Amino acid sequence: MTLHSAAALALPELILAGSALALLIWGAFQGRATALFTIAAMAALAAAGVAAVMGPLGSAFSGGLIADQGAVFAKVVIYGASMVAIPLGDRWFARRGAARFEYHVLVILAALGMGMMTSAGDLISLFVAIELQSLALYILAAFLRDDAKASEAGLKYFVLGALSSGLLLYGASLIYGFAGSTRFEDIARAVHAGGAGGGVLFGLVFLMAGLAFKVSAAPFHMWTPDVYEGAPTPVVGFFAGAPKLAAMVLLARVLTGAFGDAVQQWRQVLVVMALLSVAVGAFAGLAQNNVKRLWAYSSIANVGYALVGLAAGGAVGIQSMLLFMVLYTIDVTGFFACLAALSRDGRPLERMDDFAGLARERPGLALAMTAFSLSALGLPPFSGFWAKFFVFKAALGAGLAPVAVAALVGSVVAAFYYLRLIKIMWFDPAPSQTDAPVGGAMAVSYVTALFAFPVVMVALIALDPLAHAAAAALAHR
């Protein structure tokens, strides 16, 4: 492949990398983020999305980078979520006197890493992509450096992230040692020729453990509640959705592209992680009084549902996972946009009691938060119901009926804390008046709420065939 062809396949990554460097220099001379700077950052993400959609399909750099329908589908969602995160965080930090241009650059670098994760074709590009997005997210979690909770969140995220990187690298080294190559295609041939030997499977388990940390799947979820609670609210809304989608797409590519002949072995690991995640998210969430921690456990449970779809295997299972993660990304982005819009006496609303009487003071935001909560619960006809419907349908089709039933029970248990929040917002008396909402965050919450309501059915009509094509590419069918 010529250098020109490789550059065409990697054009989205080149746009983001070049834009990040240009914005970094611009910001260093300018000293702050102006409206034009914010528009430029969002335009870079939009241009990368257009390049991904309009660009050619294929592989480059000896199979290290793969541009297929699966990567394109994920990149468009990731870049879109990143575009929302920039103005959302910009307004939130400005209100607290902590606005800095580095925020925009870090979001773009994280999006670059996530896009590379979806296109990784070997173990080396996999690791580089994960570390690029992780390092940016570590800094974003501690972006309020004068805040003790934010610094603690960034430090915990970094230390536990280093542990997960060690697990991932150890697994990758074992796979390379037994398969003789880092490319997914070569690993697949080695597994097919010699069977899934103990050494390869041992390495695969460690690799899956490292990736499970990135999606906060149990039992590798320990970082999630503390980081969600301490990190700035817009940052949590960003890394609660898009990074998990990127990691799930990467996990699907690794399992189907490199270990497709070992499906019975890795399916067992996925089922265990899925059921543990649903159980931890459902039961531990019952004891939470901090809304950000509550949604941390909610995200752990929802990752469990996505893993159920992935465990179903094949194009149908991957398609259900993609649809679930896209709809969940919209829900979690919208919910944290509501949190970013709200404050009382300059203090963010985070505890459950803080939301008492919100329906009488801010009925629009209360309605949006209700929609997101019911959607995360999976109540029909909200978007979360359809997301879980696709996942459970794929699980039943793959003979995983007991797993689907267990996950459904976990969803019923989790209903308590969603309904408790709704009850507090609509029926409890308000302690005092809330501040004027942040305009940008309020707009994001209203727009994303449209997708939580039954309007999502219109979007699903267009989304379903796109997810089907993406899943077929990831499943190599």
C-alpha positions in Angstrom: 0.0 0.0 0.0 1.3 3.5 -1.0 1.8 6.3 1.5 -1.0 8.2 -0.1 -3.4 5.3 0.4 -2.4 4.9 4.0 -2.8 8.6 4.6 -6.3 8.4 3.1 -7.3 5.6 5.5 -5.8 7.4 8.5 -7.2 10.8 7.5 -9.5 11.2 10.6 -6.6 10.5 12.9 -4.4 12.9 11.0 -7.0 15.6 11.2 -7.4 15.3 14.9 -3.6 15.0 15.6 -2.9 18.0 13.5 -5.8 20.0 15.0 -4.7 19.2 18.6 -1.2 20.4 17.9 -2.4 23.6 16.2 -4.9 24.4 19.0 -2.2 23.8 21.6 0.1 26.4 19.9 -2.9 28.7 19.4 -3.9 28.4 23.0 -0.4 28.9 24.3 -0.1 32.2 22.5 -3.7 33.3 23.2 -3.7 32.2 26.8 -7.4 31.4 26.9 -10.2 29.7 25.0 -12.4 32.2 23.1 -15.6 31.4 21.2 -13.6 31.1 18.0 -11.3 28.6 19.7 -14.2 26.5 20.8 -15.7 26.5 17.3 -12.4 25.5 15.8 -12.1 22.5 18.2 -15.6 21.4 17.3 -15.0 21.9 13.6 -11.9 19.6 13.8 -14.1 16.8 15.3 -16.7 17.4 12.6 -14.1 17.3 9.9 -12.7 14.0 11.3 -16.2 12.5 11.3 -16.8 13.6 7.7 -13.4 12.1 6.7 -14.3 8.8 8.3 -17.6 8.6 6.5 -16.3 9.7 3.1 -12.9 8.0 3.3 -11.9 4.6 1.7 -12.2 1.3 3.5 -9.3 -1.1 4.0 -6.2 -1.6 6.1 -2.9 0.2 6.4 0.5 -0.1 8.2 0.7 -3.8 7.9 -2.8 -4.3 9.3 -2.2 -2.1 12.3 -5.0 0.2 11.3 -8.3 -1.0 10.0 -10.9 1.3 8.4 -14.2 -0.7 8.0 -17.9 0.0 8.6 -17.5 -0.9 12.2 -14.8 1.7 12.8 -16.7 4.3 10.8 -19.9 3.7 12.8 -18.1 4.0 16.1 -16.0 7.0 15.1 -19.0 9.1 14.1 -20.7 8.5 17.5 -17.4 9.1 19.4 -16.6 12.3 17.5 -20.2 13.5 18.0 -20.1 12.9 21.8 -16.8 14.7 21.9 -18.3 17.7 20.0 -21.0 17.9 22.7 -18.5 17.7 25.5 -16.5 20.7 24.4 -19.1 23.5 24.8 -20.7 21.6 27.8 -17.4 21.7 29.7 -16.5 25.2 28.4 -19.5 26.8 30.0 -19.3 24.8 33.2 -15.6 25.6 33.8 -16.1 29.2 32.9 -18.8 29.6 35.5 -16.3 28.4 38.1 -13.5 30.6 36.9 -11.5 27.5 35.8 -11.9 27.7 32.0 -8.6 26.8 30.2 -7.9 26.0 26.6 -6.2 22.7 27.5 -9.7 21.2 28.0 -10.5 21.4 24.3 -7.1 19.9 23.4 -7.5 17.0 25.8 -11.0 16.2 24.5 -9.6 16.0 21.0 -6.7 13.9 22.0 -9.0 11.5 23.9 -11.2 11.3 20.8 -8.1 10.6 18.7 -7.2 7.7 21.0 -10.8 6.4 21.0 -10.9 6.5 17.2 -7.7 4.6 17.0 -9.1 2.0 19.4 -11.9 1.2 17.0 -9.5 0.8 14.1 -6.8 -1.2 15.9 -5.7 -4.2 14.0 -2.8 -5.5 16.1 -1.7 -5.6 19.7 0.7 -2.7 19.3 -1.8 -0.2 17.9 -4.3 -1.5 20.5 -2.0 -0.5 23.3 -0.9 2.9 21.9 -4.6 3.8 21.2 -5.7 2.8 24.7 -2.9 4.7 26.4 -3.5 7.9 24.3 -7.1 8.1 25.3 -6.4 7.0 28.9 -3.7 9.7 29.6 -6.0 12.4 28.3 -8.9 11.1 30.5 -6.6 11.0 33.6 -5.9 14.7 33.2 -9.5 15.6 32.5 -10.6 13.8 35.7 -8.2 16.0 37.7 -8.8 19.1 35.6 -9.9 21.1 38.7 -6.5 20.8 40.2 -7.3 23.0 43.2 -10.2 20.7 44.2 -9.2 17.8 46.5 -11.9 15.5 45.2 -10.9 16.0 41.6 -7.2 15.5 42.3 -8.1 12.3 44.2 -10.3 11.1 41.3 -7.4 11.7 38.8 -4.9 10.0 41.0 -7.1 6.9 41.6 -7.9 6.7 37.9 -4.2 6.9 37.0 -3.0 4.4 39.5 -5.6 1.8 38.7 -5.3 2.5 35.0 -1.6 1.7 35.3 -2.5 -1.6 36.9 -4.9 -2.4 34.0 -2.3 -1.5 31.5 0.1 -4.0 33.2 -2.5 -6.7 32.9 -3.2 -5.9 29.3 0.5 -5.8 28.4 1.1 -9.1 30.2 -1.7 -10.7 28.3 -0.5 -9.3 25.0 3.0 -10.6 25.6 1.7 -14.1 26.2 -0.4 -14.0 23.1 2.5 -12.8 21.0 4.8 -15.5 22.5 2.4 -18.3 21.7 1.0 -17.0 18.4 4.2 -15.5 17.0 2.6 -12.3 15.8 0.9 -9.1 17.1 -1.6 -8.9 14.1 -5.1 -10.0 14.8 -5.3 -11.9 11.5 -2.1 -13.9 12.2 -3.3 -14.6 15.8 -6.5 -16.0 14.3 -4.6 -18.2 11.9 -2.4 -19.5 14.8 -5.5 -20.2 17.0 -7.2 -22.0 14.1 -4.2 -24.1 13.2 -3.1 -25.1 16.7 -6.3 -24.7 18.6 -6.8 -22.4 21.6 -4.0 -23.6 23.7 -3.6 -22.9 27.4 -1.0 -20.2 26.9 -3.0 -18.3 24.4 -6.2 -18.5 26.5 -4.2 -17.4 29.6 -3.0 -14.3 27.7 -6.5 -13.7 26.4 -8.0 -13.6 29.9 -5.4 -11.0 31.0 -6.1 -9.0 27.8 -9.8 -9.1 28.5 -9.2 -8.1 32.1 -7.3 -5.0 31.0 -10.1 -4.0 28.6 -12.7 -4.7 31.2 -11.2 -2.0 33.3 -11.7 0.5 30.5 -15.4 -0.2 30.4 -15.7 -0.5 34.2 -17.0 -4.1 34.1 -17.0 -6.0 37.4 -14.8 -7.1 39.1 -12.6 -4.4 37.5 -14.9 -1.6 38.4 -13.3 -0.3 41.6 -12.2 3.0 40.2 -15.6 4.0 38.8 -17.6 5.4 41.8 -14.8 7.5 43.3 -13.8 8.9 39.9 -17.4 9.7 38.9 -17.9 11.5 42.2 -14.7 13.5 42.2 -14.3 14.4 38.5 -16.0 17.5 37.0 -19.5 16.8 36.0 -19.1 17.5 32.2 -16.0 15.3 32.2 -18.0 12.5 33.7 -20.6 12.9 31.1 -17.9 12.6 28.5 -16.0 9.5 29.7 -19.1 7.7 30.9 -20.2 7.2 27.2 -17.8 7.5 24.3 -14.7 5.8 25.9 -16.9 2.8 26.8 -18.2 2.5 23.3 -14.7 2.6 21.9 -13.5 -0.1 24.4 -16.5 -2.3 23.6 -15.8 -2.0 19.8 -12.2 -2.9 20.4 -13.1 -5.8 22.6 -15.5 -7.1 19.8 -12.7 -6.7 17.2 -10.2 -8.6 19.3 -12.5 -11.4 20.2 -14.0 -12.0 16.8 -11.0 -11.0 14.7 -8.2 -12.7 16.6 -10.0 -15.4 18.7 -13.1 -16.2 16.6 -12.4 -19.9 16.9 -12.2 -19.7 20.7 -15.7 -18.3 21.1 -16.8 -21.0 23.6 -13.9 -20.1 25.9 -14.2 -16.3 25.9 -18.0 -16.4 26.0 -17.7 -17.9 29.5 -15.5 -15.0 30.7 -17.9 -12.5 29.2 -20.9 -14.1 30.8 -19.3 -14.0 34.3 -18.2 -10.4 33.9 -21.7 -9.5 32.6 -23.6 -11.1 35.5 -21.1 -9.6 38.1 -21.5 -6.2 36.6 -25.3 -6.3 36.6 -25.3 -7.6 40.2 -22.8 -5.0 41.5 -24.4 -2.1 39.7 -27.9 -3.1 40.8 -27.3 -3.9 44.5 -24.5 -1.4 45.3 -26.5 1.4 43.7 -29.3 0.9 46.3 -27.1 2.4 49.1 -26.0 5.5 47.2 -27.1 9.0 48.2 -24.7 10.8 45.8 -26.3 11.0 42.3 -22.9 10.8 40.5 -21.9 7.7 42.4 -25.4 6.2 41.7 -24.9 6.7 38.0 -21.4 5.2 38.3 -23.1 2.0 39.5 -25.7 2.4 36.9 -23.0 2.5 34.3 -21.4 -0.7 35.7 -24.8 -2.4 35.4 -25.4 -1.1 31.8 -21.9 -2.3 30.7 -23.1 -5.7 32.0 -26.1 -5.6 29.6 -23.8 -4.7 26.7 -21.5 -7.6 27.6 -24.5 -9.9 27.5 -25.1 -8.9 23.8 -21.4 -9.3 23.0 -21.4 -12.7 24.6 -24.2 -13.8 22.3 -21.5 -13.7 19.5 -21.9 -13.3 15.8 -23.1 -10.2 13.9 -26.4 -10.2 15.8 -24.8 -10.1 19.2 -22.4 -7.3 18.1 -25.2 -5.3 16.5 -27.2 -5.5 19.8 -24.1 -4.3 21.7 -23.6 -1.4 19.3 -27.2 -0.2 19.5 -27.2 -0.5 23.2 -23.9 1.5 23.6 -25.1 4.3 21.3 -28.4 4.7 23.0 -26.7 4.5 26.5 -24.1 7.2 25.4 -27.0 9.5 24.5 -28.8 8.9 27.8 -25.7 9.3 30.0 -24.6 12.4 28.1 -28.0 14.0 28.5 -28.3 13.1 32.2 -24.9 14.7 33.1 -25.8 17.7 31.0 -28.7 18.2 33.3 -26.4 17.9 36.3 -24.0 20.4 34.7 -26.9 22.9 34.2 -28.0 22.8 37.9 -26.6 24.4 41.0 -27.8 26.0 44.2 -25.9 28.9 45.8 -23.0 28.2 43.5 -22.8 24.6 44.7 -23.4 21.7 42.2 -26.4 19.5 42.9 -25.0 16.0 43.7 -26.8 14.5 46.7 -30.2 13.0 46.2 -31.9 15.5 48.6 -30.5 18.4 46.5 -33.0 17.5 43.8 -36.1 17.8 46.0 -38.8 19.9 44.4 -36.9 20.3 41.2 -40.1 19.7 39.1 -41.6 22.9 40.5 -38.5 25.0 40.0 -37.1 23.7 36.8 -39.8 21.5 35.2 -38.0 21.2 31.9 -34.8 19.8 33.4 -36.8 17.6 35.8 -38.7 16.1 32.9 -35.5 15.5 31.0 -33.9 13.8 34.0 -37.0 11.7 34.5 -36.8 10.6 30.9 -33.1 9.6 31.2 -33.7 7.8 34.4 -36.7 5.8 33.0 -34.6 5.1 29.9 -31.7 3.8 31.9 -34.2 1.7 33.9 -35.4 0.2 30.6 -39.1 1.2 30.9 -41.0 1.1 27.6 -41.3 3.0 25.3 -38.1 4.8 26.2 -34.8 4.3 24.3 -33.3 2.2 27.1 -36.1 -0.4 26.7 -35.2 -0.9 23.1 -31.5 -1.1 23.9 -32.1 -3.9 26.4 -34.7 -5.5 24.0 -32.0 -6.0 21.3 -29.5 -7.3 23.8 -31.9 -9.9 25.4 -33.2 -10.9 22.0 -29.6 -11.7 20.9 -28.9 -13.6 24.1 -32.0 -15.7 23.7 -31.1 -16.4 20.1 -27.6 -17.6 21.2 -29.0 -20.0 23.9 -28.2 -17.7 26.8 -31.7 -17.6 28.2 -30.6 -18.0 31.9 -28.1 -15.1 31.5 -30.8 -12.9 30.0 -33.2 -13.7 32.8 -30.6 -13.0 35.5 -29.8 -9.7 33.8 -33.5 -8.8 33.7 -33.8 -9.5 37.4 -30.9 -7.1 38.0 -32.7 -4.4 36.0 -35.8 -4.8 38.2 -33.6 -4.4 41.3 -32.0 -1.2 39.9 -35.5 0.2 39.3 -35.6 1.2 43.0 -32.9 3.9 42.8 -34.1 5.4 39.5 -37.7 5.7 40.8 -36.4 7.1 44.2 -34.7 9.9 42.3 -37.8 10.6 40.3 -40.0 10.6 43.5 -37.6 13.1 45.2 -37.7 15.5 42.2 -41.5 15.4 41.7 -42.9 15.0 45.2 -40.5 16.3 47.9 -40.4 19.9 49.0 -37.5 22.1 47.7 -35.0 23.2 50.3 -34.3 26.5 48.5 -34.2 28.1 45.0 -31.8 26.8 42.4 -29.5 29.0 40.5 -30.2 30.0 36.9 -29.3 27.0 34.7 -26.2 27.0 32.5 -27.6 27.6 29.0 -25.4 25.3 27.0 -25.9 22.4 29.3 -29.6 22.9 29.4 -29.8 22.9 25.6 -27.8 19.6 25.4 -30.1 18.0 28.0 -33.2 19.0 26.0 -31.9 17.8 22.7 -30.7 14.4 24.0 -34.0 14.0 25.9 -35.7 13.8 22.5 -33.8 10.5 21.9 -34.8 9.1 25.3 -38.5 9.6 24.5 -40.3 7.5 21.9 -38.9 9.8 19.2 -35.9 7.4 19.3 -37.9 5.0 17.2 -37.5 7.3 14.2 -33.7 7.3 14.8 -33.6 3.6 15.2 -35.1 3.1 11.7 -31.9 4.8 10.3 -29.5 3.5 13.0 -30.4 -0.2 12.8 -29.1 -0.9 9.2 -25.9 1.1 10.0 -25.3 -0.9 13.1 -26.0 -4.1 11.1 -23.3 -3.2 8.5 -20.9 -2.2 11.3 -21.5 -5.5 13.2 -21.1 -7.5 10.0 -17.7 -5.9 9.4 -16.6 -6.5 13.1 -17.8 -10.1 12.9 -16.0 -10.6 9.6 -19.2 -11.6 7.7 
